[in-house]
């Protein structure tokens, strides 16, 4: 019985780690996407001649590109 208990514990630990690893991957992907959107929004800002006041519009347009 100790053997199956140890196996069950190991399986439980594996399942506990998987969501955490998935969260790390998701977080990293989210940060990378955020950076890409920020770069694209800044490019749009520059293309408009650097006029301020349309930052949210630039951001939302950049989001739609991805």
N, CA, C and O atoms as a Tripos MOL2 file, in Angstrom:
@<TRIPOS>MOLECULE
protein
  264   263    66     0     0
PROTEIN
NO_CHARGES

@<TRIPOS>ATOM
      1 N           0.8020   -1.1840    0.0000 N.3       1 UNK1
      2 CA          0.0000    0.0000    0.0000 C.3       1 UNK1
      3 C           0.8540    1.2610    0.0000 C.2       1 UNK1
      4 O           0.4500    2.2800   -0.5600 O.2       1 UNK1
      5 N           2.0030    1.2060    0.6070 N.am      2 UNK2
      6 CA          2.8810    2.3730    0.6590 C.3       2 UNK2
      7 C           3.3340    2.7610   -0.7460 C.2       2 UNK2
      8 O           3.5300    3.9380   -1.0490 O.2       2 UNK2
      9 N           3.4930    1.7640   -1.5820 N.am      3 UNK3
     10 CA          3.9390    2.0240   -2.9410 C.3       3 UNK3
     11 C           2.8900    2.8210   -3.7260 C.2       3 UNK3
     12 O           3.2360    3.7940   -4.3970 O.2       3 UNK3
     13 N           1.6340    2.4290   -3.6530 N.am      4 UNK4
     14 CA          0.5890    3.1430   -4.3820 C.3       4 UNK4
     15 C           0.3730    4.5340   -3.7860 C.2       4 UNK4
     16 O           0.0260    5.4710   -4.5040 O.2       4 UNK4
     17 N           0.5750    4.6650   -2.4970 N.am      5 UNK5
     18 CA          0.4480    5.9640   -1.8540 C.3       5 UNK5
     19 C           1.5540    6.9010   -2.3490 C.2       5 UNK5
     20 O           1.3110    8.0810   -2.6010 O.2       5 UNK5
     21 N           2.7530    6.3710   -2.4820 N.am      6 UNK6
     22 CA          3.8740    7.1700   -2.9880 C.3       6 UNK6
     23 C           3.6290    7.5640   -4.4410 C.2       6 UNK6
     24 O           3.9310    8.6880   -4.8410 O.2       6 UNK6
     25 N           3.0850    6.6450   -5.2260 N.am      7 UNK7
     26 CA          2.7890    6.9390   -6.6270 C.3       7 UNK7
     27 C           1.7040    8.0030   -6.7300 C.2       7 UNK7
     28 O           1.7780    8.8940   -7.5760 O.2       7 UNK7
     29 N           0.7060    7.9100   -5.8750 N.am      8 UNK8
     30 CA         -0.3750    8.8950   -5.8830 C.3       8 UNK8
     31 C           0.1590   10.2700   -5.4890 C.2       8 UNK8
     32 O          -0.2380   11.2860   -6.0590 O.2       8 UNK8
     33 N           1.0510   10.2900   -4.5230 N.am      9 UNK9
     34 CA          1.6510   11.5580   -4.0960 C.3       9 UNK9
     35 C           2.4610   12.1680   -5.2350 C.2       9 UNK9
     36 O           2.3860   13.3710   -5.4830 O.2       9 UNK9
     37 N           3.2360   11.3350   -5.9250 N.am     10 UNK10
     38 CA          4.0420   11.8370   -7.0390 C.3      10 UNK10
     39 C           3.1460   12.3820   -8.1540 C.2      10 UNK10
     40 O           3.4380   13.4330   -8.7240 O.2      10 UNK10
     41 N           2.0560   11.6730   -8.4670 N.am     11 UNK11
     42 CA          1.1160   12.1570   -9.4820 C.3      11 UNK11
     43 C           0.5080   13.4900   -9.0640 C.2      11 UNK11
     44 O           0.3760   14.3980   -9.8840 O.2      11 UNK11
     45 N           0.1400   13.6080   -7.8020 N.am     12 UNK12
     46 CA         -0.4550   14.8510   -7.2980 C.3      12 UNK12
     47 C           0.5370   15.9980   -7.4140 C.2      12 UNK12
     48 O           0.1570   17.1100   -7.7820 O.2      12 UNK12
     49 N           1.7980   15.7420   -7.1050 N.am     13 UNK13
     50 CA          2.8140   16.7920   -7.2160 C.3      13 UNK13
     51 C           3.0140   17.2010   -8.6680 C.2      13 UNK13
     52 O           3.2160   18.3800   -8.9600 O.2      13 UNK13
     53 N           2.9590   16.2420   -9.5720 N.am     14 UNK14
     54 CA          3.1020   16.5400  -10.9980 C.3      14 UNK14
     55 C           1.9640   17.4190  -11.4700 C.2      14 UNK14
     56 O           2.1880   18.3960  -12.1850 O.2      14 UNK14
     57 N           0.7470   17.0840  -11.0770 N.am     15 UNK15
     58 CA         -0.4090   17.8800  -11.4840 C.3      15 UNK15
     59 C          -0.3540   19.2810  -10.8900 C.2      15 UNK15
     60 O          -0.8030   20.2450  -11.5080 O.2      15 UNK15
     61 N           0.1990   19.3850   -9.6880 N.am     16 UNK16
     62 CA          0.3260   20.7040   -9.0720 C.3      16 UNK16
     63 C           1.3180   21.5690   -9.8320 C.2      16 UNK16
     64 O           1.1120   22.7780   -9.9430 O.2      16 UNK16
     65 N           2.3800   20.9910  -10.3530 N.am     17 UNK17
     66 CA          3.4010   21.7550  -11.0650 C.3      17 UNK17
     67 C           2.9460   22.1730  -12.4540 C.2      17 UNK17
     68 O           3.2920   23.2590  -12.9180 O.2      17 UNK17
     69 N           2.1840   21.3340  -13.1120 N.am     18 UNK18
     70 CA          1.7960   21.6340  -14.4910 C.3      18 UNK18
     71 C           1.0410   22.9500  -14.6270 C.2      18 UNK18
     72 O           1.4050   23.7520  -15.4870 O.2      18 UNK18
     73 N           0.0080   23.2180  -13.8260 N.am     19 UNK19
     74 CA         -0.6760   24.5080  -13.9610 C.3      19 UNK19
     75 C           0.2630   25.6810  -13.6820 C.2      19 UNK19
     76 O           0.1620   26.7240  -14.3270 O.2      19 UNK19
     77 N           1.1680   25.5150  -12.7300 N.am     20 UNK20
     78 CA          2.1040   26.5940  -12.4300 C.3      20 UNK20
     79 C           3.0090   26.8510  -13.6340 C.2      20 UNK20
     80 O           3.2690   28.0040  -13.9790 O.2      20 UNK20
     81 N           3.4850   25.7940  -14.2690 N.am     21 UNK21
     82 CA          4.3160   25.9600  -15.4560 C.3      21 UNK21
     83 C           3.5100   26.5790  -16.5870 C.2      21 UNK21
     84 O           4.0220   27.4210  -17.3250 O.2      21 UNK21
     85 N           2.2690   26.1770  -16.7300 N.am     22 UNK22
     86 CA          1.4090   26.7560  -17.7600 C.3      22 UNK22
     87 C           1.1740   28.2260  -17.4720 C.2      22 UNK22
     88 O           1.1510   29.0400  -18.3960 O.2      22 UNK22
     89 N           1.0000   28.5820  -16.2020 N.am     23 UNK23
     90 CA          0.8210   29.9760  -15.8390 C.3      23 UNK23
     91 C           2.0500   30.7930  -16.1890 C.2      23 UNK23
     92 O           1.9280   31.9260  -16.6560 O.2      23 UNK23
     93 N           3.2340   30.2340  -15.9710 N.am     24 UNK24
     94 CA          4.4710   30.9380  -16.3110 C.3      24 UNK24
     95 C           4.5610   31.1750  -17.8170 C.2      24 UNK24
     96 O           4.9440   32.2580  -18.2590 O.2      24 UNK24
     97 N           4.2070   30.1640  -18.5980 N.am     25 UNK25
     98 CA          4.2340   30.3000  -20.0520 C.3      25 UNK25
     99 C           3.2090   31.3380  -20.4920 C.2      25 UNK25
    100 O           3.5090   32.1990  -21.3190 O.2      25 UNK25
    101 N           2.0070   31.2580  -19.9450 N.am     26 UNK26
    102 CA          0.9580   32.2140  -20.2950 C.3      26 UNK26
    103 C           1.3740   33.6280  -19.9180 C.2      26 UNK26
    104 O           1.1400   34.5660  -20.6810 O.2      26 UNK26
    105 N           1.9790   33.7910  -18.7660 N.am     27 UNK27
    106 CA          2.4150   35.1040  -18.3130 C.3      27 UNK27
    107 C           3.4910   35.6560  -19.2480 C.2      27 UNK27
    108 O           3.4450   36.8230  -19.6400 O.2      27 UNK27
    109 N           4.4460   34.8200  -19.5970 N.am     28 UNK28
    110 CA          5.5190   35.2510  -20.5010 C.3      28 UNK28
    111 C           4.9550   35.6290  -21.8630 C.2      28 UNK28
    112 O           5.3480   36.6420  -22.4410 O.2      28 UNK28
    113 N           4.0300   34.8140  -22.3810 N.am     29 UNK29
    114 CA          3.4080   35.1250  -23.6710 C.3      29 UNK29
    115 C           2.6200   36.4250  -23.5970 C.2      29 UNK29
    116 O           2.6300   37.2140  -24.5430 O.2      29 UNK29
    117 N           1.9390   36.6510  -22.4840 N.am     30 UNK30
    118 CA          1.1780   37.8940  -22.3060 C.3      30 UNK30
    119 C           2.1000   39.0990  -22.2970 C.2      30 UNK30
    120 O           1.7970   40.1260  -22.9030 O.2      30 UNK30
    121 N           3.2250   38.9740  -21.6100 N.am     31 UNK31
    122 CA          4.1820   40.0800  -21.5680 C.3      31 UNK31
    123 C           4.7820   40.3470  -22.9400 C.2      31 UNK31
    124 O           4.9760   41.4980  -23.3280 O.2      31 UNK31
    125 N           5.0740   39.2770  -23.6700 N.am     32 UNK32
    126 CA          5.6050   39.4510  -25.0220 C.3      32 UNK32
    127 C           4.5810   40.1250  -25.9240 C.2      32 UNK32
    128 O           4.9350   41.0070  -26.7060 O.2      32 UNK32
    129 N           3.3300   39.7290  -25.8290 N.am     33 UNK33
    130 CA          2.2740   40.3440  -26.6240 C.3      33 UNK33
    131 C           2.1090   41.8110  -26.2420 C.2      33 UNK33
    132 O           1.9530   42.6680  -27.1120 O.2      33 UNK33
    133 N           2.1430   42.0980  -24.9580 N.am     34 UNK34
    134 CA          2.0450   43.4780  -24.4860 C.3      34 UNK34
    135 C           3.1630   44.3230  -25.0910 C.2      34 UNK34
    136 O           2.9260   45.4400  -25.5500 O.2      34 UNK34
    137 N           4.3730   43.7860  -25.0880 N.am     35 UNK35
    138 CA          5.5140   44.5190  -25.6550 C.3      35 UNK35
    139 C           5.3220   44.7610  -27.1510 C.2      35 UNK35
    140 O           5.6100   45.8530  -27.6410 O.2      35 UNK35
    141 N           4.8390   43.7530  -27.8800 N.am     36 UNK36
    142 CA          4.6150   43.9250  -29.3240 C.3      36 UNK36
    143 C           3.5590   44.9920  -29.5960 C.2      36 UNK36
    144 O           3.7060   45.8130  -30.5020 O.2      36 UNK36
    145 N           2.4980   44.9690  -28.8020 N.am     37 UNK37
    146 CA          1.4360   45.9680  -28.9700 C.3      37 UNK37
    147 C           1.9810   47.3560  -28.6650 C.2      37 UNK37
    148 O           1.6910   48.3110  -29.3860 O.2      37 UNK37
    149 N           2.7650   47.4720  -27.6020 N.am     38 UNK38
    150 CA          3.3300   48.7680  -27.2220 C.3      38 UNK38
    151 C           4.2280   49.3190  -28.3280 C.2      38 UNK38
    152 O           4.1760   50.5100  -28.6350 O.2      38 UNK38
    153 N           5.0420   48.4640  -28.9210 N.am     39 UNK39
    154 CA          5.9260   48.9050  -30.0080 C.3      39 UNK39
    155 C           5.1010   49.3610  -31.1980 C.2      39 UNK39
    156 O           5.3800   50.4050  -31.7860 O.2      39 UNK39
    157 N           4.0890   48.5870  -31.5540 N.am     40 UNK40
    158 CA          3.2400   48.9530  -32.7020 C.3      40 UNK40
    159 C           2.4810   50.2500  -32.4320 C.2      40 UNK40
    160 O           2.3670   51.0890  -33.3250 O.2      40 UNK40
    161 N           1.9630   50.4270  -31.2200 N.am     41 UNK41
    162 CA          1.2450   51.6560  -30.8680 C.3      41 UNK41
    163 C           2.1890   52.8560  -30.9490 C.2      41 UNK41
    164 O           1.7930   53.9290  -31.4020 O.2      41 UNK41
    165 N           3.4190   52.6780  -30.5190 N.am     42 UNK42
    166 CA          4.3860   53.7730  -30.5970 C.3      42 UNK42
    167 C           4.7160   54.1020  -32.0520 C.2      42 UNK42
    168 O           4.8810   55.2680  -32.4110 O.2      42 UNK42
    169 N           4.8090   53.0760  -32.8770 N.am     43 UNK43
    170 CA          5.0440   53.3220  -34.3120 C.3      43 UNK43
    171 C           3.9010   54.1460  -34.9030 C.2      43 UNK43
    172 O           4.1320   55.0530  -35.7020 O.2      43 UNK43
    173 N           2.6730   53.8290  -34.5080 N.am     44 UNK44
    174 CA          1.5180   54.5940  -34.9920 C.3      44 UNK44
    175 C           1.5900   56.0430  -34.5110 C.2      44 UNK44
    176 O           1.2960   56.9720  -35.2630 O.2      44 UNK44
    177 N           1.9790   56.2190  -33.2700 N.am     45 UNK45
    178 CA          2.1580   57.5520  -32.7000 C.3      45 UNK45
    179 C           3.1710   58.3400  -33.5330 C.2      45 UNK45
    180 O           2.9400   59.5010  -33.8720 O.2      45 UNK45
    181 N           4.2830   57.7030  -33.8540 N.am     46 UNK46
    182 CA          5.3120   58.3770  -34.6560 C.3      46 UNK46
    183 C           4.8080   58.6820  -36.0670 C.2      46 UNK46
    184 O           5.1020   59.7450  -36.6150 O.2      46 UNK46
    185 N           4.0550   57.7590  -36.6510 N.am     47 UNK47
    186 CA          3.5200   57.9730  -38.0000 C.3      47 UNK47
    187 C           2.5570   59.1530  -38.0380 C.2      47 UNK47
    188 O           2.4210   59.8130  -39.0680 O.2      47 UNK47
    189 N           1.8980   59.4170  -36.9330 N.am     48 UNK48
    190 CA          0.9870   60.5550  -36.8550 C.3      48 UNK48
    191 C           1.7350   61.8420  -36.5480 C.2      48 UNK48
    192 O           1.1140   62.8800  -36.3190 O.2      48 UNK48
    193 N           3.0550   61.7870  -36.5410 N.am     49 UNK49
    194 CA          3.8490   62.9800  -36.2810 C.3      49 UNK49
    195 C           4.0580   63.2660  -34.8070 C.2      49 UNK49
    196 O           4.4550   64.3750  -34.4490 O.2      49 UNK49
    197 N           3.8050   62.3020  -33.9500 N.am     50 UNK50
    198 CA          4.0480   62.4640  -32.5230 C.3      50 UNK50
    199 C           3.0060   63.3180  -31.8160 C.2      50 UNK50
    200 O           3.2590   63.8510  -30.7360 O.2      50 UNK50
    201 N           1.8330   63.4460  -32.4300 N.am     51 UNK51
    202 CA          0.7600   64.2160  -31.7760 C.3      51 UNK51
    203 C           0.2150   63.4240  -30.5950 C.2      51 UNK51
    204 O          -0.0980   62.2390  -30.7110 O.2      51 UNK51
    205 N           0.1110   64.0950  -29.4760 N.am     52 UNK52
    206 CA         -0.3900   63.4530  -28.2540 C.3      52 UNK52
    207 C          -1.9130   63.4850  -28.2200 C.2      52 UNK52
    208 O          -2.5540   64.2530  -28.9370 O.2      52 UNK52
    209 N          -2.4750   62.6290  -27.3650 N.am     53 UNK53
    210 CA         -3.9090   62.6350  -27.1400 C.3      53 UNK53
    211 C          -4.6550   61.4780  -27.7720 C.2      53 UNK53
    212 O          -5.8500   61.3130  -27.5300 O.2      53 UNK53
    213 N          -3.9820   60.6780  -28.5700 N.am     54 UNK54
    214 CA         -4.6450   59.5470  -29.2160 C.3      54 UNK54
    215 C          -4.0160   58.2160  -28.7980 C.2      54 UNK54
    216 O          -4.0590   57.2380  -29.5430 O.2      54 UNK54
    217 N          -3.4400   58.1930  -27.6130 N.am     55 UNK55
    218 CA         -2.7220   57.0040  -27.1730 C.3      55 UNK55
    219 C          -3.6140   55.7690  -27.0790 C.2      55 UNK55
    220 O          -3.2000   54.6790  -27.4740 O.2      55 UNK55
    221 N          -4.8180   55.9230  -26.5670 N.am     56 UNK56
    222 CA         -5.7090   54.7560  -26.4730 C.3      56 UNK56
    223 C          -6.1430   54.2750  -27.8530 C.2      56 UNK56
    224 O          -6.2270   53.0710  -28.0960 O.2      56 UNK56
    225 N          -6.4140   55.2040  -28.7440 N.am     57 UNK57
    226 CA         -6.7770   54.8120  -30.1040 C.3      57 UNK57
    227 C          -5.6300   54.0390  -30.7580 C.2      57 UNK57
    228 O          -5.8560   53.0200  -31.4100 O.2      57 UNK57
    229 N          -4.4010   54.5280  -30.5810 N.am     58 UNK58
    230 CA         -3.2280   53.8190  -31.1200 C.3      58 UNK58
    231 C          -3.1260   52.4290  -30.5090 C.2      58 UNK58
    232 O          -2.8630   51.4530  -31.2110 O.2      58 UNK58
    233 N          -3.3350   52.3430  -29.1960 N.am     59 UNK59
    234 CA         -3.2130   51.0540  -28.5040 C.3      59 UNK59
    235 C          -4.2480   50.0650  -29.0350 C.2      59 UNK59
    236 O          -3.9130   48.9230  -29.3490 O.2      59 UNK59
    237 N          -5.5010   50.5020  -29.1370 N.am     60 UNK60
    238 CA         -6.5550   49.6000  -29.5880 C.3      60 UNK60
    239 C          -6.3540   49.1870  -31.0440 C.2      60 UNK60
    240 O          -6.6130   48.0370  -31.3990 O.2      60 UNK60
    241 N          -5.9020   50.0950  -31.8770 N.am     61 UNK61
    242 CA         -5.6110   49.7510  -33.2740 C.3      61 UNK61
    243 C          -4.4690   48.7360  -33.3350 C.2      61 UNK61
    244 O          -4.5110   47.7950  -34.1270 O.2      61 UNK61
    245 N          -3.4530   48.9290  -32.4990 N.am     62 UNK62
    246 CA         -2.3320   47.9970  -32.4650 C.3      62 UNK62
    247 C          -2.7890   46.6240  -31.9840 C.2      62 UNK62
    248 O          -2.3360   45.6080  -32.5110 O.2      62 UNK62
    249 N          -3.6730   46.5750  -30.9990 N.am     63 UNK63
    250 CA         -4.2020   45.2950  -30.5110 C.3      63 UNK63
    251 C          -4.9080   44.5370  -31.6240 C.2      63 UNK63
    252 O          -4.7580   43.3220  -31.7510 O.2      63 UNK63
    253 N          -5.6710   45.2510  -32.4180 N.am     64 UNK64
    254 CA         -6.4140   44.5970  -33.5040 C.3      64 UNK64
    255 C          -5.4760   44.0060  -34.5460 C.2      64 UNK64
    256 O          -5.8580   43.0740  -35.2540 O.2      64 UNK64
    257 N          -4.2750   44.5190  -34.6560 N.am     65 UNK65
    258 CA         -3.3040   43.9950  -35.6240 C.3      65 UNK65
    259 C          -2.8060   42.6000  -35.2260 C.2      65 UNK65
    260 O          -2.3440   41.8330  -36.0710 O.2      65 UNK65
    261 N          -2.9050   42.2820  -33.9260 N.am     66 UNK66
    262 CA         -2.3980   40.9990  -33.4420 C.3      66 UNK66
    263 C          -3.5300   40.0970  -33.1930 C.2      66 UNK66
    264 O          -3.3300   38.9550  -32.7780 O.2      66 UNK66
@<TRIPOS>BOND
     1     1     2 1
     2     2     3 1
     3     3     4 2
     4     3     5 am
     5     5     6 1
     6     6     7 1
     7     7     8 2
     8     7     9 am
     9     9    10 1
    10    10    11 1
    11    11    12 2
    12    11    13 am
    13    13    14 1
    14    14    15 1
    15    15    16 2
    16    15    17 am
    17    17    18 1
    18    18    19 1
    19    19    20 2
    20    19    21 am
    21    21    22 1
    22    22    23 1
    23    23    24 2
    24    23    25 am
    25    25    26 1
    26    26    27 1
    27    27    28 2
    28    27    29 am
    29    29    30 1
    30    30    31 1
    31    31    32 2
    32    31    33 am
    33    33    34 1
    34    34    35 1
    35    35    36 2
    36    35    37 am
    37    37    38 1
    38    38    39 1
    39    39    40 2
    40    39    41 am
    41    41    42 1
    42    42    43 1
    43    43    44 2
    44    43    45 am
    45    45    46 1
    46    46    47 1
    47    47    48 2
    48    47    49 am
    49    49    50 1
    50    50    51 1
    51    51    52 2
    52    51    53 am
    53    53    54 1
    54    54    55 1
    55    55    56 2
    56    55    57 am
    57    57    58 1
    58    58    59 1
    59    59    60 2
    60    59    61 am
    61    61    62 1
    62    62    63 1
    63    63    64 2
    64    63    65 am
    65    65    66 1
    66    66    67 1
    67    67    68 2
    68    67    69 am
    69    69    70 1
    70    70    71 1
    71    71    72 2
    72    71    73 am
    73    73    74 1
    74    74    75 1
    75    75    76 2
    76    75    77 am
    77    77    78 1
    78    78    79 1
    79    79    80 2
    80    79    81 am
    81    81    82 1
    82    82    83 1
    83    83    84 2
    84    83    85 am
    85    85    86 1
    86    86    87 1
    87    87    88 2
    88    87    89 am
    89    89    90 1
    90    90    91 1
    91    91    92 2
    92    91    93 am
    93    93    94 1
    94    94    95 1
    95    95    96 2
    96    95    97 am
    97    97    98 1
    98    98    99 1
    99    99   100 2
   100    99   101 am
   101   101   102 1
   102   102   103 1
   103   103   104 2
   104   103   105 am
   105   105   106 1
   106   106   107 1
   107   107   108 2
   108   107   109 am
   109   109   110 1
   110   110   111 1
   111   111   112 2
   112   111   113 am
   113   113   114 1
   114   114   115 1
   115   115   116 2
   116   115   117 am
   117   117   118 1
   118   118   119 1
   119   119   120 2
   120   119   121 am
   121   121   122 1
   122   122   123 1
   123   123   124 2
   124   123   125 am
   125   125   126 1
   126   126   127 1
   127   127   128 2
   128   127   129 am
   129   129   130 1
   130   130   131 1
   131   131   132 2
   132   131   133 am
   133   133   134 1
   134   134   135 1
   135   135   136 2
   136   135   137 am
   137   137   138 1
   138   138   139 1
   139   139   140 2
   140   139   141 am
   141   141   142 1
   142   142   143 1
   143   143   144 2
   144   143   145 am
   145   145   146 1
   146   146   147 1
   147   147   148 2
   148   147   149 am
   149   149   150 1
   150   150   151 1
   151   151   152 2
   152   151   153 am
   153   153   154 1
   154   154   155 1
   155   155   156 2
   156   155   157 am
   157   157   158 1
   158   158   159 1
   159   159   160 2
   160   159   161 am
   161   161   162 1
   162   162   163 1
   163   163   164 2
   164   163   165 am
   165   165   166 1
   166   166   167 1
   167   167   168 2
   168   167   169 am
   169   169   170 1
   170   170   171 1
   171   171   172 2
   172   171   173 am
   173   173   174 1
   174   174   175 1
   175   175   176 2
   176   175   177 am
   177   177   178 1
   178   178   179 1
   179   179   180 2
   180   179   181 am
   181   181   182 1
   182   182   183 1
   183   183   184 2
   184   183   185 am
   185   185   186 1
   186   186   187 1
   187   187   188 2
   188   187   189 am
   189   189   190 1
   190   190   191 1
   191   191   192 2
   192   191   193 am
   193   193   194 1
   194   194   195 1
   195   195   196 2
   196   195   197 am
   197   197   198 1
   198   198   199 1
   199   199   200 2
   200   199   201 am
   201   201   202 1
   202   202   203 1
   203   203   204 2
   204   203   205 am
   205   205   206 1
   206   206   207 1
   207   207   208 2
   208   207   209 am
   209   209   210 1
   210   210   211 1
   211   211   212 2
   212   211   213 am
   213   213   214 1
   214   214   215 1
   215   215   216 2
   216   215   217 am
   217   217   218 1
   218   218   219 1
   219   219   220 2
   220   219   221 am
   221   221   222 1
   222   222   223 1
   223   223   224 2
   224   223   225 am
   225   225   226 1
   226   226   227 1
   227   227   228 2
   228   227   229 am
   229   229   230 1
   230   230   231 1
   231   231   232 2
   232   231   233 am
   233   233   234 1
   234   234   235 1
   235   235   236 2
   236   235   237 am
   237   237   238 1
   238   238   239 1
   239   239   240 2
   240   239   241 am
   241   241   242 1
   242   242   243 1
   243   243   244 2
   244   243   245 am
   245   245   246 1
   246   246   247 1
   247   247   248 2
   248   247   249 am
   249   249   250 1
   250   250   251 1
   251   251   252 2
   252   251   253 am
   253   253   254 1
   254   254   255 1
   255   255   256 2
   256   255   257 am
   257   257   258 1
   258   258   259 1
   259   259   260 2
   260   259   261 am
   261   261   262 1
   262   262   263 1
   263   263   264 2
@<TRIPOS>SUBSTRUCTURE
     1 UNK1         2 RESIDUE 1 A UNK
     2 UNK2         6 RESIDUE 1 A UNK
     3 UNK3        10 RESIDUE 1 A UNK
     4 UNK4        14 RESIDUE 1 A UNK
     5 UNK5        18 RESIDUE 1 A UNK
     6 UNK6        22 RESIDUE 1 A UNK
     7 UNK7        26 RESIDUE 1 A UNK
     8 UNK8        30 RESIDUE 1 A UNK
     9 UNK9        34 RESIDUE 1 A UNK
    10 UNK10       38 RESIDUE 1 A UNK
    11 UNK11       42 RESIDUE 1 A UNK
    12 UNK12       46 RESIDUE 1 A UNK
    13 UNK13       50 RESIDUE 1 A UNK
    14 UNK14       54 RESIDUE 1 A UNK
    15 UNK15       58 RESIDUE 1 A UNK
    16 UNK16       62 RESIDUE 1 A UNK
    17 UNK17       66 RESIDUE 1 A UNK
    18 UNK18       70 RESIDUE 1 A UNK
    19 UNK19       74 RESIDUE 1 A UNK
    20 UNK20       78 RESIDUE 1 A UNK
    21 UNK21       82 RESIDUE 1 A UNK
    22 UNK22       86 RESIDUE 1 A UNK
    23 UNK23       90 RESIDUE 1 A UNK
    24 UNK24       94 RESIDUE 1 A UNK
    25 UNK25       98 RESIDUE 1 A UNK
    26 UNK26      102 RESIDUE 1 A UNK
    27 UNK27      106 RESIDUE 1 A UNK
    28 UNK28      110 RESIDUE 1 A UNK
    29 UNK29      114 RESIDUE 1 A UNK
    30 UNK30      118 RESIDUE 1 A UNK
    31 UNK31      122 RESIDUE 1 A UNK
    32 UNK32      126 RESIDUE 1 A UNK
    33 UNK33      130 RESIDUE 1 A UNK
    34 UNK34      134 RESIDUE 1 A UNK
    35 UNK35      138 RESIDUE 1 A UNK
    36 UNK36      142 RESIDUE 1 A UNK
    37 UNK37      146 RESIDUE 1 A UNK
    38 UNK38      150 RESIDUE 1 A UNK
    39 UNK39      154 RESIDUE 1 A UNK
    40 UNK40      158 RESIDUE 1 A UNK
    41 UNK41      162 RESIDUE 1 A UNK
    42 UNK42      166 RESIDUE 1 A UNK
    43 UNK43      170 RESIDUE 1 A UNK
    44 UNK44      174 RESIDUE 1 A UNK
    45 UNK45      178 RESIDUE 1 A UNK
    46 UNK46      182 RESIDUE 1 A UNK
    47 UNK47      186 RESIDUE 1 A UNK
    48 UNK48      190 RESIDUE 1 A UNK
    49 UNK49      194 RESIDUE 1 A UNK
    50 UNK50      198 RESIDUE 1 A UNK
    51 UNK51      202 RESIDUE 1 A UNK
    52 UNK52      206 RESIDUE 1 A UNK
    53 UNK53      210 RESIDUE 1 A UNK
    54 UNK54      214 RESIDUE 1 A UNK
    55 UNK55      218 RESIDUE 1 A UNK
    56 UNK56      222 RESIDUE 1 A UNK
    57 UNK57      226 RESIDUE 1 A UNK
    58 UNK58      230 RESIDUE 1 A UNK
    59 UNK59      234 RESIDUE 1 A UNK
    60 UNK60      238 RESIDUE 1 A UNK
    61 UNK61      242 RESIDUE 1 A UNK
    62 UNK62      246 RESIDUE 1 A UNK
    63 UNK63      250 RESIDUE 1 A UNK
    64 UNK64      254 RESIDUE 1 A UNK
    65 UNK65      258 RESIDUE 1 A UNK
    66 UNK66      262 RESIDUE 1 A UNK
